[in-house]
Amino acid sequence: MAYKPQFGPGTSTVAENRRRVMDPTKKLEKVRDISDEDIVLIMGHRAPGAAYPTMHPPLTEQQEPDCPIRKLVTPLEGAKHGDRIRYIQFADSMYNGPCQPYLRSYIASYRYRGVDPGTLSGRQIVECRERDLEKLAKELVATEIFDPARTGIRGATVHGHSLRLSEDGMMFDMLQRCILDKKAGVVKYVKNQIGEPLDKEVKVGKPMDEKWLKQHSTIFHSLVGVPFRSDQEYIEYVQRVHALRTKYGFMPTE
């Protein structure tokens, strides 16, 4: 019998959305276009068109001793060329954001090779070789797990984003990296992810409407979304995990 991965419990739309975006056999829904140059500008690691800085010579020039593992594992392009390690970091609103920090780390782990994902306090970072990161970041920004108003690309000064939304529906950002062009209805980045001003504005599209956000949200919310207590299967699963961890902590078998 073939093994079928179980990405998570629950019968609610939130639970279903979580399973769908984690499952690498299902393609993430593309909802906007963003250019390679714009991704590079937002991350701010190198100038668009500049050569990729390296941290070691290309693998073909290293003359490493024979190793069976290297024969089994096909290196990614960034590793082949010796690219340095760089990152992109996301912050998500608790008000029906299409994704959330812990889930982003699961997505990165299931869907991509050669990545180092990490979840911090209200934010999530993905690190990998630079040219591989740019391809990965483009997919993360262009698909259903990113919303221009409820998701922020922030490498520094992240906190405060989940406390409230402004009157125009944008998340709070102390560095105001992105703003809503009210005339065009489009969100544009005027600073890169660490808050350095950009010479060129980067448009990342229109915010999705509330109906779409609620249908695609992966966050339980009792006031504006799907209440956690409405998903009995999810409650039973969490209680089971909590009970087992508590019993293990007391070492009941000793």
N, C-alpha and C positions, 0 to 999 in steps of 0.2 A: 504493500500500500504506500503510495507516494505521500511524502510529508507535505502538509499544507500549513504555511506560516499563519500564526494567529497574531495579528498586529495590535490587538486590543479588544476589550469587552465593550458592551453597550449596545442599545437599540435606538438611541437618539440620533438626530442628524449630526450633532457634534461628534459622536463616536464614529459614525460612518465616514465623516469627512477626515477624521484622524487616520482611520485605516486606509482610506484611499490615497492620501498624500504620502503615507509611509511606504506603500506597496510599490516596489521598483518595477513591477510588471505593468503598472498603470501609468500612462503618460500624464504629466501635469498639464492642466488646461492653460493654453496660452491666451492671454487677455490683452497684451499690449506689445508694441515693438520698442526696442531700445538698441541703439547702435553700439558697436564695440568701443568706439571712441568715448561715448558718454559714460559707459561703465568704468573705463579707465579714469576719466575725470572725477567721477564721484568717489572712487576709492582713493585716488590721490597718491598712489605709490610711484608712478612714473609718468612722464609726459607722453601723450598719445604719439605713436610712431617711433618712440625711442627704443633702443635695443634693450632687451631684458638683461638686467644685471645678474651676475652668477655668483654662486657660493662655492662651486667646485667645477673642475673641468668636465666637459661632456663625458658620458659613460664610455664612449668608444675610445677615448684617449687616456683612460685611467689605468689600463693594464692591471686590473685586479686579478688575483689568483682564481683559478677555476672553481666555480661554485654551482652545485646542482640547483640551488634555489633561484639563482639568477637566470637559469635556463627555463625554469618553470613560470616565473613571474615576468610578464611583459611590462617594462617600465612606461610610465606616462611620459608625455612629451616634455613636461617640465623637468622631470628627473633625468631624461635623456640629455637635455641641454645644460643641466646643472643650475637651473633657476634657483633664486633665493626663495625663502618662505615668506608669504604675505597673507593678509587677512581681509575679510569683510565682516562687519558686525551689524546685527539687526536688533531693533527694539520694536515691540508689538504692543498695541493698545489692548487693554482688557475689554474695551467696548466693541465686541464683535470683530476683533482683528482676525484676518484670515489664517493666521498662524500664531504660535506662541513659543517661547524660548526652548523648553524641553523638547517639544515636538520637532523643532528645527534641527536639533542635534540628532534625533532619531532619523529624520529625513536624510540628513547628510550621510549618516552611517549606512543606511540601507541603499541609497541611490548612487553614491559616488565612491571612487577609489582614491586612496592616497590623501585623505582629508583628516584633519584633526579638529573635530567640533567640540565646543565647550559651552555650557550654560552657566551664566553668572546671575547676579541679582537683577532680574528683569531684562536681560539681554542675552544674545547668543552670538558666538563668534565661530567662524570657519577659517581654518588656516590650511594652506597647501602651497604647492609650487605656483609661481606667479602666473604663468600662461594658462595653467589648468584652472586656477582660481578665476580668471577672467571669463572663461567659458561657463564655469559653474555659476558665477555671480549673475551672468546674463540670463541664465535660465531661471534663477531664483527671483529676479526682479520682473521678468516678462510674464510670469505665470500666476496662477490663482492664489499662491501663498504670499503674494505681495499686494498691498493696496497703498497708493500714493499718500493717502491721508492717515491711515491707521498703522502703517509700517514705516519705520525710519531706519536709514542707513547711518549709523552713528558710531564712530570709533572712539569717541571721548565725550565726557559730560553728558551722560545718558539719562540720569535719574529725573523723575518727575513726569515722565511721559504717560504713565498709566493713571495718574490721579484725576485727570480731567481732559475734556476736549474743548477747544475754543468754539466760538459761535459759528465759525465756518466749517466745523467738523474736523479740523486738523489737530493732531497731537501736540502737546506742549513740547517745545524744544528751546532750552535756554540759549543755545547758540544760533537758533533760527537758520538751520542749514537749508531748509526748503520752505517755500511759501506758496500760497495758493494765488494764482493769477485770476482774480475774480471775473475779469472781463472775458477771458478765454475759457475759464473753468478748468484750468490745467495746473497741476503741481509742478514746480520747477525748483531744482537745486541751485542755489546761488553760492554754496560753500561745499567743499568736499567733506568726507565723513569725519574728519578731525577739526572741522571748522575753519579751514583756510579758504578765503574768497576765491571763487573761480573767475577766470577771464571770460568764460562763456557760460550762459545759463543752460542747464540740462533739464529738459522736460521729460517727466516720467508718466505722463498721462493724467486722465481725469479720475477723481475718486469714484469708487463704485458706490451705487446707491444702497440705502439701508436694507432693502429687501435682499439684494445680492449678498451683502455682507452677512446677514443673518443666516442665509442658506448655506454659505461657504465657511462660516466661522468654525474654528476648532477650540473655542474657549466657552466653557460653561459660564453663564451670567444670569442671576436670578431676576434682574431688573430689565435688562434690554435684550436678552437673548434666551437661550435654552437653560432652564434651571438644572443644576446638577441633581437635585432631588427628584427630578422627573424621570431619571434613567435608573430604574431599580437594579438592572443587571450591573451597571457600573458601580453602584453603591455596594452591592454584595461583593464584588471583586475587590474594591478598595478595603472594605472591612476585613475580608479574608487575609489580604496582604498585611494589614495592620496587626491582626490577631496573631498571625504566624511570626511576625517580627518581634512582637512583644513576648510571646512564649519562648522564642529562641533566646531573647535577652536574659530571661530568668533561668535558662538552662534546666527545663523541667525534667530532663532524663537523668540528671546527676543526683 
